[in-house]
Amino acid sequence: MLTTLQTTYTDTRAGDLAWALGKEPLPALAVLGVAVDDAQGLRAEVELRLLGASHQVLVGADSGSCSETVACLPGSQAPLPFGVSKRIGPWDYEFAARIEKLSQGRFAGRAQELLALVADHPHGLAGTFPGDENAFTALLVRCAQGGVQWWTWHAYPQEGRLVATRTRVSGIR
């Protein structure tokens, strides 16, 4: 699903992004609820949320819940980590992030490629910010063996930076 977010562009730099686990649901500009299933009968309810300041993913299952937020968080001075591995209750949580610096031409092409990938995907949510079609946040989720996996992209055309994250939560029953 592709939407234009009705807000001003609040993420001004890739370096402003912070990461947090366990936050309560924050006010969202767009939400997509997805039930992901695998061949072994795993079913997880996932909520993809676009915030004015980036994204939040909520995962719920019979064994508990998980909340990931990557956004410009008030009061947070911690930079976005490049890798995290944690145990959350019965689940294993793995997070990885990278920041790509692209030329203006490569950035526009990559931005449109990612938006096309996510826009029509039944488990994808993307939102563009007014004023620049290459300023966006996009999320895509799928079932992974024993859990769920999602990818996010945060585009900063004014810097030519693209922040990509990959998260896997396993041990869901």
N, C-alpha and C positions, 0 to 999 in steps of 0.2 A: 504494500500500500504506500502510495506517495501522496504527501500533503504539503501545502505551503503553510508554514507556522505563522500564526498571527501574533508576532511579537517582534521586538527589536532584537538585533543580533547582540547577545550579551557575552558570548565567548569571544574575546578579542584576540587571544593568543593561545597557541597550543600549550605553552608553558603554564597557563592558568588552570589547567585541568588537574583535579585531585581525584583520588579513589577512596571509596569507603564501603565497608560491609555493614549490613544490619540496620541501615537507616529505614525509618518508617516511609511509606509512600509519600513522595513529594508532589506538589501540584504539577500536573502534566498538561501539555498542549495537545498531545495525541497519544492514544493508547491502543494497543492491539493485544487482545487475549488469544493465546494459542494453546491448544492441547496437542502435545507431541507424543507419538506412540512409536514403539519399536517392535521388532518381530518376537521378542520374549514377553510381550504383554506389559512392558513398562508404559505408564502414562503419566506425564507430568504436565501440570498447568503452569504456563509461563505468561507473564505479562510484560510486554515491551512498552516502555514509556519514554516519550520524547519530552524533555524538560526545556525550559527557556535557556537553561545553562548546560545542556547536553543530554545524558540518558540515565535511565534506571531500569534494571531488569529484576523482576520478582519471580521467584520459582517456588511453587508450592507442590507438596506431595503428601501422601499419608504420613511420612516420617518427619515432617517439619517444613520449614521454609527457609529461603535464602534471599537476601536483597543485596544487589550490587549497584552502586552509584558511581558514575564517572561524570564529573561536572565541576563547574566553578562553584565551590562550596564556601559560603560565608565563614570566615574565621579559619579556614584551612590554609596552612602555609606549606603543607607537605606536597612535594611534586608527585606526579603520576609515577608509580613504580613500574619498572620494566618486567618484573616477575614476582608473583606471590604464589605460595602453595600453603594451604591451611586446611585444618580439619574443622568442619562446622557441624557439630552434633554428629550424626551418623554419616555425613557426606565428606568427600574430598573435594576441595575447591582449588582450581588452578587458574591463574590469571597471567596474561602476558600482554605487553603493550610495546609498540614501536612508533617512532615518529619519522616520517619520510619527508625530505625536502625535495620538491620538484620544480622544474622550470615552469613558467607560466603556461606554455603550450602543453607540456606533459601533464600539468596539474588539471587543466580543463578536460583533457581527454580521459584521464583516470577518474575524475569526479563523475563525468557522464557515464562511464562504464560501470562504476559502482552503483549509481542511481538506477541504471537500467537493470542491473542484477537484482536489486532489492525491490524495486517498484512493483513488479508483477508477481513476486514470489508470495505464496500463501502464508509463509512464516516470516515475512519481512515487513519492516516499517521504516520509512524514510521521510524526513521533513526538510524542506529547503527554507532558508531564511529570506525574507523579502529583500530585494535589492541586488541579490547576486545568486544566480542559479547554481553556482558552484560552492555556495556556503550551505552546508547541510550536516545533518547527523543521520546515520542509517544503522539499522540493526537487523540481524538475520539469525534465526535460531533453528536448530535441528536436533533430533534425537541422536545420541551417541551411545555406544555400547555401555549399558548400565547407568546412563545419565543423560544430560543434555549439554549441548555446546552452543555457544553463540559468538558472533563476530560483530564488532561495531566499527564505524568509521566516522570521524569528526573532521570536517574539512575547514581549513582556514586559508581561503584564496588570497587574502591580503598579505599573508606570509609565505604562500606556496607550500604550506605544511599540511600533511594528512596524518592524523593520529589513528592508528588501527589497533584494536584490541581483540584478543581471543580468550574466551573463558570456557572452562569445562567444570561441570559439577557432576560427580559420579557417586555411586553408592545409593542412588534413589531406588526405593522399592515400592 
